Each structure stands twice: as structure tokens, then as C-alpha cells.
Amino acid sequence: MSERFPGVGATRQQARPGLRSWLDHHRSVARQTLVDLTEQRLANALSCLVIGISMALPTLFYLMLMNVAQIGDSWDGQPRVSLYVLQDAEPESVLNEVEQIVGTTRVHLISAEDALVQFAASSGFSDVLAALDDNPLPAVVEVRPAGTATEVSALIGQLSMLAGVDDVTVDIAWIERLNALVRFGEYLVMVVGMLLAFGVTLSIGNTIRLAIENRRAEILVVKLVGGTDAFVRRPFLYLGLWYGLGGALMCCFMLWGSMWLLQAPIYQLIASYESSYSLRGLTLLDILTLMIVGIVLGVMGAALAVGRHLREIEPR
């Protein structure tokens, strides 16, 4: 009995009262409950594995969202605003006006001659274009906008008012679709995360309930000798803490394995678009957050189970 509930003798005899006794008992309970878990390694490892899977699913969705958002910000395939210069306008003059609005780093001028060469190479009509007396293509000022779809739309309206600009074309539909997809994914992660967190709490609570039933006789004896509910509850709260922490560790290992398996095909896909990108994995902050979430869920599940079933165990 003293192994399951360390410090019960001290409670009976009212020895070493005060904060030091309280801290010593917490340390003793934490150490003893961890030793108890190692007695049934396989069963407890499977319990932690179930908790880890429940935590890994929303976390994996979160990492996917972070990578999708990062690709949208850094991918070289970001949309380009094309300003078609009037035939009688000076392209350099239009370029200077655009640079004053956007800046010099995100603006590029394509002369009419260069545009003709690029179109001939991509279309396959080089012979037909060579037979023309005049170049039908205008000079183009390309702008790589930065910001949200609303900011890009405002920039397009400002650029279209410039003198010497005949037409403005841009494809921002994919940005709007990507932003909508990321927003939907964020809500999906929240919903799935809450559901699985509820499942983790119930799973830990059920495990703690079985532990309470197995120690019913010990709990009755402890209460008979004067043990309080807080004293009896403490070992089970630490059991929930260790289960939650073990599940978080399992979650980290599974996520590392998943990212390692997905790394090669993702880099191959990105290379096919002639783009460079570094896949985002678990950061130190993510790991600490998972640890804290696991501990909180474990203690919550244990507290709910103990609070319900401990009231049913009273000496008569």
C-alpha cells in the first residue's frame, strides 16, 4: 500500500507538516507512478501510442498547412501583373513610373523585340513571325506583387491608371483559392484537433478508471487511516501526466517518421516546377507545445475520472 500511495504513513502520523512535506510527497508520488508504469511496459506503451496517434493527426494537418502557406509565399510561380505599353509610349518612362509605385526589385521590362523572340520560341511560329514587316507585340512591364489578394487588386487599379499603359492582365484567382484553402484547413485542424483532444481525454480517463478499480482496496484502507481525497487523487493525476507526456513523445516520433517518408516525393514534386523549397518540420516550439498539450490532456482526463469514481469509494 505504501508503494502505491507514498507517504501514507506520514499522513497517518501527521509527521513533517508543511510545504517541504508536501513537495517531498509530490516528488515521491511522481517517481513511484513512473516506476509503476514500467511494470507493464507493453500495455502502457500501447496506451501512449493511441494517445500519440490522436495527437499526431491534427499536428500533421497543421504542418501541411504551414508548408502550403510557405509555398504560396516563396514559390517562384507567384502571380505576375503584366502591363502592356502603348505603341507610341516610351517603355522606359512607364518602367520608371511603375518603379516609383512598386519598387525596383519586383519590376522587369520586356522590350517588344524580346517579347517577339520569346513568343516565337514558345509558340513555334517563328517562320510566320519572321515574315511580318512590323513587330505586332508591345513592350511589357512585369510586376511581381506582394501581399494579399485585396492588396494586389488595389495595386492593379493604381497601375492601370498610368499613362502609357494600354492594358493590365493578372491571374490572382489561384491566390484567392489558395487563401481559401488555407483558411478552410485551419478550421478543419481546429475541429479535428478538438474532437481528438476529447478522445484523448476519454482514453486517459478510461485508463485511469481501470487503475482506480484495481486499487479500490488500497484506496479504502488509505481513507480509513485518514487519507484525504486530495492525497488519494494525487497518484492518479501523475499517472495521467505520464500518459499524456508519453503520448506527446510518441506523437513527435511519428511526425518525424512521417516527414522523413514524405520528404523525398515532396522535393521531387517541387523540383519538377524548377523551384527550391525547404520543407518545414517540427520546431522546438512545436515540440514544447505538444508536450504541454499532452500533459494538460492527461491531467484533465485523470482528474475527470478520479473526480467521478473516487466519490463512489467510501469506507462504511
N, C-alpha and C positions, 0 to 999 in steps of 0.2 A: 504493500500500500504506500509506503514512504517513497518507493521508486516512481510510482505513478503520480503522486502528489507530493513533491519535495517540500519539506518544511512543515508537514502536518504536525510533527512533534512540537515544533516551536509555537505553532498556533495554539495547541492544547495547553502548553505551559506558560504562554504569554512571555516567551523569552526574547531578548534582544528587540524590544519595541523600537519603532521609529523608522526614519527614512532608510537607514542602512539595512535594516532587516527586510524592508520592502524591496529594495534593489537587489539584495542577495537572493531573495526568493525568486524574483523575475529571472535573474541570471541562471539560477538552478533549474527552474522550470523550462527555460529555453533550451538549455543543454540536454536535459533529460528527455524532452519531447523529440529532439533531433535524434537522440540515441534510439528512442522507441521506433522512429521511422525506419532506421537501418535494420531493424529486426525482421521486417517483411519488405525486403528491397523490391522484389518484383511487383507485388501488388501496389505498393506506394509509387513506384516508378510509372506504372500504367495509369494511376490516377493523375499524376503530374503530366503525363503525356496527353491525356484527354484535355486537361486544362490548357496545355500548351497549344494544342491544335485549335481550340476555341479562340485563343488569343492571337494565333498566327494568321487566321483568315482575314480579319479586318485590317491587321497590320500590313499584310501583303497587298491588299487593295490600296491602302494608304501609300505604300511605297510606289505602286504602279501609278497612282495619281501624281505623286511628286515628280516622277520621271516624265510623264506625259506633259505636265506643265513646264518642266525644264526644257524638254524638246521643243515645245512651242515657243519658248523664249529665245533659245540659242540656235535652232535649226537654220541652216542656210537657205532653206526653202520658204522663208518667211515672205509675205506678200510684197509686191513692188508696185508702186504708183508710177505709171508711165505718162509723162507729159509730152504730147505731140506738138512740136513747134510749127508755127505758120511758115509757109514757104518764103514769104517776104520778111520774116523776122530774123534777127541775129540770134543763133543758138547760145553764144557766149553771154549775151545780155540776159536771156532767160535763165541761164545757169546761175548767174550772179544773183538774180532776184530770188531764186529758189534757195541758194546757199544762205542768204540773209534770213530766211524763214526757218529752214531746217538745220542748217549747218553744213560744213564741208565734208564731213566723214561719211554721210549717208546719201550723197548725191553723186551721180555719174552721168556724164554726157556721152551719148552715142550719135556720132555725126551721120548725115544722110548717106555718105559713102560707106561707112562701117555697117550701117543698117542694111544696105543693099548687099554687102558681102555676106553678112550673117544670114539674111533671108535666102540668098542663093544657095548657100551651103546646106541649110536645113530643109529647104523645100525641094531641091533637085531640079529647079527650073533655071539653072544658070545660063543655059544657051538662049532661052527665051528672053531673059532679062538683059543679056549682053546685046541683043538685037535692038533694044529700045534706044531711042535717041536721048531721052532725058531720064533722070532718076525720079521715079514716082514716089519714093519713100521720103518722109520728112525726118528731120533730126529729132531725137528723143532724149528727154532728160528723165533718168530713172531715179526714183527716191525710195529708200527703204525706211518706211515709217516705223516708229516705236510707240508702244502704248496700247491701250485698249481699243476695241472696235469703235467706240464713241469718239475717242481722241483722233483716230485715223480718219473718221468721217469728217470731223471738223477741219482737219488739215487738208483733206481733199477739196472741201469747199473754198478754203483760202487760196489754194494753188490754182484752182480753176478760174479765179478772178484775175489772174496775172495777164498783163498784156503780152501778146506774142504766143500765147498758148491756145492751140486750136481745139484740143480735146484731152480729156483725162480718163484713163482707164485704170481700174484696180480690181483685184479679187480679194475681198475681205470676208467672203462667205465662209471660208474654211476656218477663219479665226473665230467667227461667231459660233460655228458648230463646235469647235474645239473648246471654247469657253463654256458653252452649254453642257458639253460632255463632262468637263471637269467639275462644274457645279453639281451636275447630277451624280457624279461619282462621289463627291464629298457628302451629299445627303445619304447616298447608299452606304458609304462607310459608317456614317453615324448610326443609321438604323441597324445595320448588321452588327456593328460593334455593341450597341445597347442590348440587342437580343442575345448575342453570345456572352456578354457580360452577365446577363441574367442567368443564362445557362451555366456559366462557371460558378456563380454564387450558389445555385441549386445543387450542382455537383459536389462542391465542397461541403455544403450543408448536409447533404445526404451521407457523405463520408464521415463527417463529424458525428452525425446522429448514430451511425453504427458504432463508432468509438464510444459514445456515451452509453449505449446499450450494453456493450461488452464490459464496461466498468461500473455498471449500476451498483453492484455490491460495494465496491470501494467508495463510491460517492455517498452511499447511505452511512457507511462507517465514519467517513470524514465529517458528515453533518452531525452525527451523533456525538462526536467529540468536540463540537463547537466550530467546525469549519464554516465560514460564510459562503454565500453564493459567489461572491467575487473570487474567493480563494479557489473554489471548485471550478469556476469558469476559466480561470487563467490557463491551465494546461491545454484546454481545447482551443482557446484563441491562438495560442502559439502553434498548435497543430495546423490551424487554418493558415497562419502566416507562412509556415514552412511549405505547405501545399501550394500556396499562391506563388511563393518565390521559386519553388521548383518548376511550376508550370511556366513562369516567365523565362527561366533558363532554357527549358525545352523549346519554348517559342523562339528564342534567339537562335538556337542551334538549327531549328527547322527553317527559319528565314535565311540564315547564312547558306544552308544547303540549297534552298530554292533559288536564291540569287546566283549561286555558283552554277547551277544547272542551266539557268536561263541566260547567263551572260554570253555564251558563245553564239547562240542563234540571234540574240538581240543585236550584238555587234556586227554579225554578218548582214542582218537586215539594214542596219544603219549605213554600213559600208556600201551597200548597193545603191544608196542615194547619194554617194560621194560626200558624206558628211562625217564629222568627227564628234563623238559624244561620249562622256564618261557616265556610266550607269551609277545611279545613286543607291547606296545600300544603307544599312543601319549605321547611324551615327552614335556617338557616346550618349548624346542627349536622348535619342530614341531608346537606347538600352536602359538608361536610368528610368525613363518614363515607364517602360514595360515592367521593370522591377517594382516600381511604386504602385502601378495599377494592379499587378499580381498580388502584392501584399495587401492592398486595400480590399480587393475582392475576396481574398482568403479570409481575412479577419471579419469582413461583413458576413460571409457565408457561415463562418463558425459562430459568430455572435447570434445570428438568427436561429441557428439550430440549437445552440445551448440555451438561449432565452426561452425557447418553446418547450424543450424536453426537460430542462432542469427543474421546472416547476412541478413536473409530474413525479419527480423522485424526491419524496419526503419521508423521513423516518416516522413510524407510527408506534 
